[in-house]
Amino acid sequence: MTNQVLTYRSLDKVNEISNKMVHDMEIFLINISSKRKPKQLSQKIIDSAKMHIEDVIKSSTRYYFEENEFYHELPTPIRNKLIKNVLYHDLKKFKYFFHDFTTRARAPDDFMIRVITNLDS
């Protein structure tokens, strides 16, 4: 039960941050639009920008892992396995950053996991 409460609290925090940033973005875009009188931004563009910023915030790994108390309660091997499974596609995208294929050098798993879980999007 405690883990569920922590998860819901973390989710509330992400939603709160997301809502504020989306609201700030909307005000910013409306202000820009009002200054561009002949070429004002359409509501469709503003709505699209709001949806995009909300998606970026909610997909931020930092909020789901590094700032989640439940995640930190897990033993390190289970945390590493969780990250490797959940963020498999992200790790694949960064394989050239973590692996030097000419010298066959490879970054340690704990380094890769710390980097990938601290990304903002």
Contacts in CASP RR format, 6 or more apart in sequence:
PFRMAT RR
TARGET T0000
AUTHOR 0000-0000-0000
METHOD contacts of the structure
MODEL  1
MTNQVLTYRSLDKVNEISNKMVHDMEIFLINISSKRKPKQLSQKIIDSAK
MHIEDVIKSSTRYYFEENEFYHELPTPIRNKLIKNVLYHDLKKFKYFFHD
FTTRARAPDDFMIRVITNLDS
3 70 0 8 1.000
3 73 0 8 1.000
6 68 0 8 1.000
6 69 0 8 1.000
6 70 0 8 1.000
7 68 0 8 1.000
7 70 0 8 1.000
10 63 0 8 1.000
10 64 0 8 1.000
10 67 0 8 1.000
10 68 0 8 1.000
10 69 0 8 1.000
10 70 0 8 1.000
13 63 0 8 1.000
13 67 0 8 1.000
14 57 0 8 1.000
14 58 0 8 1.000
14 60 0 8 1.000
14 63 0 8 1.000
14 64 0 8 1.000
17 57 0 8 1.000
17 63 0 8 1.000
18 53 0 8 1.000
18 54 0 8 1.000
18 57 0 8 1.000
18 58 0 8 1.000
21 53 0 8 1.000
21 54 0 8 1.000
21 57 0 8 1.000
22 50 0 8 1.000
22 53 0 8 1.000
22 54 0 8 1.000
22 57 0 8 1.000
25 49 0 8 1.000
25 50 0 8 1.000
25 53 0 8 1.000
26 46 0 8 1.000
26 49 0 8 1.000
26 50 0 8 1.000
29 41 0 8 1.000
29 45 0 8 1.000
29 46 0 8 1.000
29 49 0 8 1.000
30 46 0 8 1.000
32 41 0 8 1.000
33 40 0 8 1.000
33 41 0 8 1.000
33 46 0 8 1.000
34 40 0 8 1.000
56 120 0 8 1.000
56 121 0 8 1.000
57 63 0 8 1.000
57 121 0 8 1.000
59 121 0 8 1.000
60 119 0 8 1.000
60 120 0 8 1.000
60 121 0 8 1.000
61 87 0 8 1.000
61 90 0 8 1.000
61 116 0 8 1.000
61 117 0 8 1.000
61 118 0 8 1.000
61 119 0 8 1.000
61 120 0 8 1.000
61 121 0 8 1.000
62 117 0 8 1.000
62 118 0 8 1.000
62 119 0 8 1.000
62 120 0 8 1.000
64 71 0 8 1.000
65 71 0 8 1.000
65 83 0 8 1.000
65 117 0 8 1.000
66 117 0 8 1.000
66 118 0 8 1.000
71 79 0 8 1.000
71 82 0 8 1.000
74 82 0 8 1.000
76 110 0 8 1.000
79 113 0 8 1.000
80 109 0 8 1.000
80 110 0 8 1.000
80 113 0 8 1.000
83 113 0 8 1.000
83 116 0 8 1.000
83 117 0 8 1.000
84 91 0 8 1.000
84 109 0 8 1.000
84 113 0 8 1.000
87 116 0 8 1.000
87 117 0 8 1.000
90 116 0 8 1.000
90 119 0 8 1.000
91 98 0 8 1.000
91 112 0 8 1.000
91 116 0 8 1.000
94 112 0 8 1.000
94 115 0 8 1.000
94 116 0 8 1.000
97 107 0 8 1.000
98 106 0 8 1.000
98 107 0 8 1.000
98 111 0 8 1.000
98 112 0 8 1.000
98 115 0 8 1.000
99 105 0 8 1.000
99 106 0 8 1.000
99 107 0 8 1.000
100 106 0 8 1.000
END
